[in-house]
Amino acid sequence: MLSAKGDDLPGLEALDKCDVVVLFTRRLKLKGDQLGRLKKYCTSGKPLVGIRTASHAVQTWLDLDKEILGGNYKGHYAVGPICDVTLTPTEKLRTILNGVKPFQSKGSLYRNTGLAKDVDILLYGTIPGHKEPIAWTRMVKGGRVFYTSLGAQTDFQEESFLRLMTNGILWAGNRAPRK
């Protein structure tokens, strides 16, 4: 685990040997070699998992969201309404959803309509008057990418969210999720 500070993310040389990158940071201003290392990894087709603010993880490379994650982050709805999390009836990627049941999230719902055409949506989030995709997968140069806009602090207390994250990381690393 690397700890970031604004414009510095030490230890990125670990990207050369890691099995899967889990990106869960926001608004870093990486430059030079650090930005280059992250871009090299993300565009290489290696496994990547993005959690919540990964859609705007790097201010100096906001296109990471569209180019790699397949997202279209446009902010979020107001905090307050409870978000109902529902599963899409997809058999193609059912293994990521093993053990995941519909649940509720207290985190604000991200605005993400207009995803890349090649994503496979796994979950939707619904608040009164709005429904948004909140978890999906994508292949980038043969590498597996899993992203979810869930990941608010209270989500980590939800068993189905923890199962989703475990399965998503295992899937990205081309390992079989647990049953």
FENSULDA-V599357 format. One record per pair of residues at least 12 apart in sequence whose ideal C-beta (glycine too) atoms are under 10 Angstrom apart, sorted by sequence separation. I is the first residue (numbers start at 0). GAP is how many residues later the second one is. D is the distance in Angstrom with one decimal. If there is no record, write none. Layout:
BEGIN
I_GAP_D + I_GAP_D
END
This chain:
BEGIN
1_12_7.2 + 56_12_9.3 + 120_12_4.7 + 121_12_8.5 + 122_12_3.9 + 134_12_7.0 + 135_12_7.9 + 165_12_7.0 + 166_12_9.9 + 0_13_9.8 + 1_13_9.6 + 86_13_6.5 + 111_13_9.0 + 120_13_8.6 + 121_13_4.4 + 122_13_8.0 + 133_13_9.2 + 134_13_4.0 + 135_13_9.5 + 147_13_8.4 + 163_13_9.7 + 49_14_8.4 + 53_14_9.4 + 54_14_6.3 + 86_14_8.0 + 118_14_7.8 + 120_14_7.4 + 121_14_5.8 + 132_14_9.7 + 133_14_6.1 + 134_14_7.4 + 149_14_7.6 + 150_14_8.3 + 162_14_8.6 + 22_15_8.5 + 41_15_10.0 + 49_15_8.4 + 53_15_6.7 + 55_15_9.5 + 84_15_8.9 + 85_15_10.0 + 86_15_6.4 + 108_15_9.9 + 109_15_7.8 + 119_15_9.8 + 120_15_4.8 + 121_15_6.7 + 132_15_9.7 + 133_15_4.8 + 134_15_6.7 + 149_15_8.6 + 162_15_8.4 + 8_16_7.7 + 41_16_9.5 + 47_16_9.6 + 54_16_5.0 + 84_16_9.2 + 85_16_5.2 + 86_16_10.0 + 108_16_4.9 + 118_16_9.9 + 119_16_5.9 + 120_16_8.6 + 132_16_8.2 + 133_16_5.8 + 147_16_6.9 + 20_17_8.6 + 53_17_8.7 + 54_17_8.6 + 55_17_5.8 + 84_17_5.9 + 85_17_9.2 + 107_17_9.8 + 108_17_7.9 + 112_17_9.5 + 114_17_9.8 + 118_17_4.3 + 119_17_5.0 + 131_17_7.6 + 133_17_9.8 + 147_17_7.6 + 11_18_8.7 + 22_18_9.7 + 49_18_8.1 + 54_18_3.8 + 83_18_7.1 + 84_18_5.1 + 106_18_8.9 + 108_18_5.2 + 112_18_9.0 + 114_18_6.0 + 117_18_9.8 + 118_18_6.8 + 119_18_7.3 + 145_18_9.2 + 1_19_9.9 + 8_19_6.2 + 22_19_8.2 + 37_19_8.8 + 38_19_8.9 + 41_19_8.6 + 49_19_5.0 + 53_19_9.4 + 54_19_9.6 + 55_19_9.4 + 83_19_8.2 + 84_19_6.6 + 107_19_8.8 + 110_19_8.2 + 112_19_6.4 + 113_19_9.7 + 117_19_9.7 + 118_19_4.8 + 119_19_9.2 + 145_19_9.0 + 3_20_9.9 + 7_20_8.3 + 12_20_9.5 + 20_20_6.1 + 37_20_6.8 + 47_20_6.7 + 48_20_9.8 + 49_20_9.6 + 52_20_9.1 + 82_20_9.4 + 83_20_5.9 + 84_20_5.7 + 102_20_9.8 + 104_20_6.8 + 111_20_5.1 + 112_20_7.4 + 115_20_8.9 + 117_20_6.0 + 118_20_9.4 + 147_20_7.0 + 0_21_8.7 + 3_21_5.2 + 5_21_8.5 + 6_21_6.9 + 7_21_9.1 + 8_21_6.1 + 11_21_7.9 + 15_21_8.3 + 20_21_7.6 + 38_21_9.9 + 42_21_9.4 + 47_21_7.8 + 49_21_8.0 + 51_21_10.0 + 82_21_6.5 + 83_21_8.3 + 101_21_9.0 + 103_21_9.6 + 108_21_6.5 + 110_21_6.3 + 111_21_5.4 + 114_21_6.6 + 117_21_7.1 + 145_21_8.8 + 146_21_8.5 + 2_22_9.5 + 3_22_9.1 + 5_22_6.8 + 6_22_4.3 + 7_22_8.0 + 11_22_5.5 + 14_22_5.6 + 37_22_9.7 + 38_22_6.4 + 41_22_6.4 + 81_22_5.0 + 82_22_4.4 + 99_22_8.5 + 104_22_9.7 + 108_22_8.9 + 109_22_6.4 + 111_22_7.1 + 115_22_6.5 + 117_22_9.2 + 145_22_4.0 + 0_23_9.8 + 1_23_8.9 + 3_23_9.8 + 4_23_8.6 + 5_23_6.2 + 6_23_6.6 + 7_23_9.5 + 10_23_9.8 + 11_23_9.3 + 13_23_9.5 + 14_23_7.2 + 17_23_8.2 + 34_23_7.1 + 37_23_7.4 + 81_23_7.3 + 82_23_7.6 + 99_23_8.1 + 108_23_5.7 + 109_23_9.1 + 114_23_8.8 + 124_23_9.7 + 144_23_9.9 + 145_23_7.4 + 3_24_5.5 + 5_24_9.4 + 6_24_6.6 + 9_24_8.4 + 11_24_9.2 + 12_24_7.3 + 15_24_9.2 + 33_24_9.5 + 38_24_9.8 + 42_24_7.6 + 51_24_9.8 + 81_24_6.3 + 82_24_6.8 + 84_24_9.8 + 95_24_9.3 + 109_24_6.8 + 111_24_8.9 + 115_24_9.8 + 121_24_8.5 + 124_24_7.4 + 143_24_9.3 + 145_24_9.6 + 6_25_9.9 + 8_25_5.6 + 11_25_4.4 + 14_25_7.6 + 15_25_8.3 + 20_25_7.2 + 21_25_9.5 + 22_25_6.6 + 23_25_8.4 + 24_25_9.9 + 34_25_5.8 + 38_25_8.1 + 41_25_8.1 + 42_25_6.9 + 80_25_9.4 + 81_25_9.6 + 82_25_7.9 + 83_25_9.7 + 96_25_6.2 + 108_25_7.3 + 121_25_9.7 + 122_25_7.1 + 124_25_7.6 + 145_25_6.1 + 146_25_9.9 + 3_26_8.7 + 7_26_7.3 + 8_26_9.2 + 11_26_6.5 + 14_26_4.4 + 19_26_7.9 + 20_26_7.1 + 21_26_8.1 + 22_26_6.9 + 23_26_7.6 + 24_26_9.1 + 25_26_8.1 + 26_26_7.6 + 33_26_9.5 + 34_26_6.3 + 37_26_8.2 + 41_26_4.8 + 79_26_8.9 + 82_26_4.8 + 95_26_6.0 + 96_26_8.2 + 118_26_8.7 + 119_26_10.0 + 121_26_8.1 + 122_26_9.2 + 134_26_9.8 + 145_26_4.9 + 6_27_8.4 + 13_27_9.9 + 14_27_9.1 + 18_27_8.7 + 19_27_4.2 + 20_27_5.2 + 21_27_4.6 + 22_27_4.9 + 23_27_4.0 + 24_27_9.8 + 25_27_3.5 + 29_27_9.2 + 40_27_9.8 + 41_27_9.0 + 78_27_8.3 + 80_27_8.5 + 81_27_9.7 + 82_27_9.6 + 92_27_5.5 + 95_27_9.6 + 106_27_9.6 + 122_27_7.6 + 143_27_6.3 + 144_27_6.9 + 145_27_9.8 + 6_28_9.8 + 8_28_9.0 + 11_28_9.7 + 17_28_8.1 + 18_28_6.9 + 19_28_7.2 + 20_28_7.0 + 21_28_8.1 + 22_28_7.0 + 23_28_6.7 + 24_28_6.6 + 25_28_8.0 + 27_28_9.6 + 29_28_5.5 + 31_28_9.8 + 38_28_9.5 + 78_28_7.9 + 79_28_7.9 + 80_28_7.6 + 91_28_6.1 + 92_28_9.4 + 93_28_9.3 + 118_28_8.4 + 143_28_4.5 + 8_29_7.6 + 11_29_8.3 + 14_29_9.3 + 17_29_8.8 + 19_29_6.2 + 20_29_9.0 + 21_29_6.8 + 22_29_9.9 + 23_29_6.9 + 24_29_7.2 + 25_29_8.8 + 26_29_6.1 + 27_29_6.3 + 28_29_7.7 + 29_29_8.3 + 30_29_6.2 + 38_29_9.2 + 78_29_4.6 + 92_29_6.2 + 104_29_8.3 + 134_29_6.8 + 142_29_8.2 + 143_29_7.7 + 3_30_9.8 + 22_30_8.9 + 23_30_6.1 + 25_30_6.0 + 26_30_7.4 + 27_30_5.1 + 28_30_5.0 + 29_30_5.6 + 77_30_6.7 + 78_30_9.5 + 89_30_6.3 + 91_30_9.8 + 134_30_9.8 + 143_30_6.6 + 14_31_8.3 + 22_31_4.2 + 24_31_9.5 + 25_31_6.0 + 26_31_7.8 + 27_31_6.6 + 28_31_5.4 + 29_31_7.4 + 75_31_8.5 + 76_31_5.7 + 77_31_9.1 + 89_31_7.6 + 136_31_7.9 + 142_31_9.2 + 21_32_8.7 + 22_32_9.6 + 24_32_5.0 + 25_32_9.0 + 26_32_5.1 + 27_32_7.7 + 28_32_9.8 + 75_32_4.3 + 76_32_4.7 + 87_32_8.4 + 89_32_6.8 + 114_32_9.6 + 20_33_9.8 + 23_33_7.9 + 24_33_8.0 + 25_33_8.9 + 26_33_9.8 + 27_33_9.1 + 74_33_9.2 + 75_33_6.2 + 76_33_8.0 + 87_33_5.3 + 134_33_7.6 + 22_34_5.5 + 75_34_4.8 + 76_34_6.8 + 86_34_9.9 + 87_34_5.9 + 136_34_7.2 + 22_35_8.9 + 26_35_9.6 + 74_35_7.7 + 75_35_6.1 + 86_35_6.8 + 87_35_6.8 + 99_35_9.2 + 111_35_9.3 + 136_35_8.2 + 73_36_8.2 + 74_36_5.4 + 75_36_9.3 + 86_36_6.0 + 87_36_6.6 + 72_37_6.2 + 73_37_4.2 + 74_37_9.9 + 85_37_6.7 + 86_37_8.2 + 111_37_6.1 + 122_37_9.8 + 71_38_9.7 + 72_38_7.1 + 73_38_7.3 + 84_38_5.7 + 85_38_5.3 + 96_38_9.1 + 109_38_9.5 + 110_38_9.2 + 122_38_9.9 + 70_39_8.5 + 71_39_8.2 + 72_39_6.2 + 73_39_7.8 + 84_39_7.6 + 85_39_7.9 + 95_39_8.3 + 109_39_3.8 + 71_40_5.7 + 73_40_8.0 + 83_40_8.6 + 84_40_5.6 + 85_40_6.8 + 95_40_9.9 + 108_40_7.7 + 109_40_8.8 + 22_41_8.4 + 70_41_5.7 + 71_41_6.6 + 72_41_10.0 + 82_41_9.6 + 83_41_7.0 + 84_41_8.2 + 95_41_6.9 + 107_41_9.4 + 108_41_9.6 + 109_41_9.8 + 122_41_7.6 + 69_42_9.8 + 71_42_4.1 + 82_42_4.4 + 83_42_4.7 + 92_42_10.0 + 106_42_8.3 + 121_42_8.0 + 68_43_9.8 + 70_43_8.9 + 71_43_5.7 + 82_43_6.8 + 83_43_7.6 + 92_43_9.0 + 106_43_6.6 + 70_44_6.2 + 71_44_8.0 + 81_44_9.7 + 82_44_5.4 + 83_44_9.8 + 92_44_5.8 + 104_44_9.5 + 106_44_7.1 + 107_44_7.4 + 22_45_9.4 + 69_45_5.6 + 70_45_7.7 + 80_45_9.3 + 81_45_7.3 + 85_45_8.9 + 87_45_8.6 + 91_45_9.0 + 104_45_5.8 + 106_45_2.6 + 121_45_9.7 + 22_46_8.7 + 68_46_9.1 + 69_46_3.6 + 80_46_4.0 + 81_46_9.6 + 104_46_9.1 + 105_46_6.3 + 106_46_7.9 + 121_46_8.5 + 64_47_9.2 + 68_47_8.4 + 69_47_8.7 + 79_47_8.6 + 80_47_5.9 + 82_47_9.3 + 83_47_9.2 + 87_47_9.0 + 89_47_9.7 + 102_47_9.5 + 104_47_6.3 + 105_47_8.6 + 106_47_6.9 + 8_48_9.9 + 65_48_9.3 + 67_48_9.6 + 69_48_6.8 + 70_48_8.2 + 76_48_9.5 + 80_48_8.9 + 82_48_10.0 + 85_48_9.3 + 86_48_9.1 + 87_48_9.1 + 105_48_4.7 + 106_48_6.0 + 8_49_9.0 + 65_49_9.1 + 66_49_8.9 + 69_49_4.3 + 77_49_8.9 + 80_49_8.6 + 82_49_8.8 + 84_49_6.8 + 104_49_7.3 + 105_49_7.9 + 65_50_7.0 + 68_50_8.7 + 69_50_9.5 + 76_50_6.1 + 84_50_8.5 + 95_50_7.1 + 103_50_9.6 + 104_50_5.5 + 64_51_9.8 + 69_51_9.9 + 76_51_9.7 + 82_51_7.8 + 103_51_9.8 + 105_51_9.7 + 6_52_9.2 + 76_52_9.1 + 102_52_8.8 + 105_52_9.5 + 3_53_9.1 + 5_53_9.8 + 6_53_8.6 + 76_53_6.1 + 92_53_9.3 + 104_53_7.4 + 3_54_9.9 + 55_54_9.9 + 103_54_8.1 + 106_54_10.0 + 51_55_7.5 + 54_55_7.1 + 76_55_8.3 + 102_55_5.3 + 104_55_10.0 + 51_56_10.0 + 75_56_9.2 + 102_56_8.1 + 103_56_9.9 + 104_56_7.6 + 52_57_9.4 + 54_57_7.7 + 100_57_9.8 + 102_57_4.6 + 51_58_7.6 + 73_58_9.8 + 99_58_10.0 + 100_58_8.3 + 101_58_7.6 + 102_58_6.9 + 99_59_9.0 + 100_59_5.0 + 98_60_8.3 + 99_60_4.8 + 71_61_9.3 + 98_61_7.4 + 99_61_8.2 + 102_61_9.4 + 70_62_8.7 + 99_62_9.5 + 100_62_8.6 + 69_63_9.9 + 84_63_9.7 + 96_63_9.4 + 98_63_9.4 + 99_63_5.2 + 98_64_4.3 + 99_64_4.9 + 70_65_8.1 + 84_65_7.1 + 97_65_7.4 + 98_65_8.5 + 99_65_9.8 + 69_66_6.5 + 82_66_9.7 + 96_66_8.7 + 97_66_9.5 + 99_66_9.8 + 68_67_8.5 + 69_67_8.6 + 70_67_9.2 + 82_67_8.4 + 95_67_9.5 + 96_67_7.4 + 98_67_8.6 + 99_67_7.2 + 69_68_4.2 + 95_68_7.1 + 97_68_9.6 + 98_68_7.3 + 99_68_9.7 + 68_69_7.2 + 69_69_9.5 + 82_69_9.1 + 95_69_9.9 + 97_69_6.0 + 67_70_8.1 + 69_70_8.2 + 84_70_9.1 + 95_70_9.6 + 96_70_7.2 + 68_71_8.9 + 95_71_4.6 + 96_71_9.7 + 67_72_5.8 + 82_72_9.7 + 94_72_6.7 + 95_72_5.6 + 97_72_9.9 + 66_73_8.3 + 67_73_9.8 + 75_73_8.2 + 78_73_9.1 + 84_73_8.7 + 86_73_9.4 + 95_73_9.8 + 97_73_10.0 + 92_74_9.6 + 95_74_8.5 + 67_75_9.4 + 69_75_7.0 + 84_75_7.6 + 92_75_9.8 + 94_75_8.6 + 95_75_5.0 + 68_76_6.3 + 70_76_6.2 + 72_76_7.8 + 84_76_8.1 + 94_76_6.5 + 95_76_9.3 + 67_77_6.4 + 68_77_9.2 + 69_77_7.1 + 86_77_9.5 + 99_77_9.9 + 68_78_4.6 + 70_78_7.9 + 92_78_7.5 + 97_78_9.6 + 98_78_8.2 + 67_79_8.9 + 84_79_9.0 + 97_79_5.4 + 98_79_7.5 + 68_80_9.9 + 96_80_8.9 + 97_80_7.1 + 98_80_7.3 + 94_81_7.1 + 95_81_6.3 + 97_81_5.6 + 51_82_9.6 + 64_82_8.8 + 94_82_4.8 + 93_83_9.6 + 94_83_9.6 + 94_84_8.7 + 47_90_9.3 + 47_92_7.6 + 54_92_7.4 + 46_93_9.6 + 53_93_6.6 + 54_93_10.0 + 44_94_8.4 + 45_94_8.8 + 53_94_8.9 + 54_94_6.8 + 44_95_5.9 + 45_95_8.7 + 47_95_7.0 + 48_95_8.9 + 49_95_7.4 + 50_95_9.3 + 51_95_9.1 + 53_95_8.9 + 43_96_8.6 + 44_96_3.1 + 45_96_9.4 + 46_96_5.7 + 47_96_7.7 + 48_96_7.7 + 49_96_7.4 + 50_96_7.8 + 51_96_7.1 + 52_96_8.8 + 42_97_7.5 + 43_97_6.7 + 44_97_4.7 + 45_97_5.1 + 46_97_5.2 + 47_97_4.8 + 48_97_4.9 + 49_97_4.1 + 50_97_6.2 + 51_97_5.7 + 53_97_8.5 + 41_98_7.8 + 42_98_7.3 + 43_98_9.7 + 44_98_3.6 + 45_98_9.0 + 46_98_7.5 + 47_98_7.6 + 48_98_7.4 + 49_98_7.5 + 50_98_8.5 + 51_98_6.5 + 52_98_7.4 + 43_99_7.1 + 44_99_9.1 + 45_99_9.6 + 46_99_8.3 + 47_99_8.3 + 48_99_8.5 + 49_99_8.9 + 50_99_7.6 + 51_99_3.2 + 42_100_9.4 + 44_100_9.5 + 50_100_4.2 + 51_100_7.0 + 41_101_9.1 + 49_101_9.2 + 40_102_9.7 + 41_103_8.7 + 51_103_8.3 + 50_104_9.3 + 50_114_7.4 + 48_116_7.9 + 50_117_9.0 + 49_118_9.6 + 50_118_9.9 + 48_119_5.8 + 48_120_5.4 + 48_121_9.9 + 46_122_8.5 + 48_122_8.9 + 49_122_9.8 + 19_123_9.8 + 46_123_10.0 + 48_123_5.1 + 19_124_8.7 + 20_124_10.0 + 21_124_9.5 + 22_124_9.0 + 46_124_8.7 + 47_124_6.5 + 48_124_8.8 + 46_125_4.0 + 19_126_9.2 + 45_126_9.3 + 46_126_5.2 + 23_127_6.6 + 45_127_9.8 + 46_127_7.1 + 46_128_9.7 + 23_141_10.0 + 21_143_8.7 + 21_146_9.3 + 21_147_6.5 + 19_148_9.6 + 19_149_5.9 + 18_150_9.4 + 19_150_8.7 + 21_150_8.7 + 19_151_9.6 + 20_151_8.8 + 19_152_5.1 + 18_153_9.0 + 19_153_4.4 + 18_154_5.2 + 19_154_9.1 + 17_155_9.7 + 18_155_9.1 + 19_155_9.0 + 18_156_8.7
END
